[in-house]
Amino acid sequence: VIYVLNTKKENNLIIHYTKNLPENTSEKFKAVVDKETRLLSASNHTATHLLHQALRSVLGTHVEQKGSLVSPKHLRFDFSHFSKVDANQLQEIEDFVNARIHENLKLEEQRNIPMQKAIDGGALALFGEKYGDSVRAIRFGQSMELCGGTHVAQTSDIWYFKIKSEGAVAAGIRRIEAITNKAVGGYFEAVEKEFDAVKQVLKNAKNPVKAISTLQDENSALKKQIEQLLKEKAGNLKGDLKNEITAINGVNFLAKKVDLDAKGIKDLAHELGGELDDLFLFFGAENEGKATLTCYISKSLVSSKDLHAGTIVRELGKHIQGGGGGQPFFATAGGKKPEGIEAALEAVKTYLN
């Protein structure tokens, strides 16, 4: 146990501190390295070397390390690159690193060698890092870098390398986050549990992928059938609604609650608008416990009567405890109070007075 006061990072080593000071600070203490934590850190650190090599091999030698973070649980590696790394490239990079792991490459370490000799021997020096005249060079197969960190004795100690994410952190800088060793085991266990849960939902189908594909095809077919039925329903409803339209102050007006979804209402409103002039439609609907209001106004009325559908639904949306907006001739509003639809339908009539 080390009795010190704070927590900080020195030379890539995390030093953990405690506030529990001994009574007699002049006593001698023994510092002990946590072997498991060190191995996990070494696995992730060594993986960054192999990842750097993989990136330069797959993406190009323009790739340079721009930063990294290594902990016992995961690693983070920032590098220069001009575009998103696609899924195929990420798989190729992951496969490259795991191939080096399976080759069981031994650690080759050179301590206190001249800087130039290490560079001439093929070692990569990180841009922006300051090095002394003598350096430490680390080699695993064809990967050779100047490094002062902790590493595994052979790459098989890493066990496995898994990329978790890739994304941009700045212009021309990408970031890969990955895991190795024990963390990968936990990741595979979680994936297996999720897979077992999926199989149970699929009633333990022998071929889950085929079963899911079949469900997707059936779902797509059912959606098309529902869309067709809603279209036919709207078509049948259109004739009935035309008979309910009344003339108020030179405007063909209808305010009504309908049993259609948002797309069906929009299609219906525009179809009626294409058949009748000077039309003012105001529809209310309830779907899945939520209310919607839709207003359609012929463009001729927008200018001659100074009407604006967006303003109308925004004001009447208060009745359904919601809001919305849109264009002068077509707008919608949504709210959480379906019982307010009737009040909105009644209130819209005041815009024609």
PyMOL commands that set and color helices and strands:
alter all, ss='L'
color gray80, all
select helices_A, chain A and resi 35-58+87-102+115-120+155-158+181-201+208-244+262-275+299-304+309-320+338-352
alter helices_A, ss='H'
color red, helices_A
select strands_A, chain A and resi 8-10+13-15+65-70+75-80+108-114+134-140+143-146+161-170+173-180+246-248+251-257+279-287+290-297+322-326+330-335
alter strands_A, ss='S'
color yellow, strands_A
deselect
rebuild
show_as cartoon
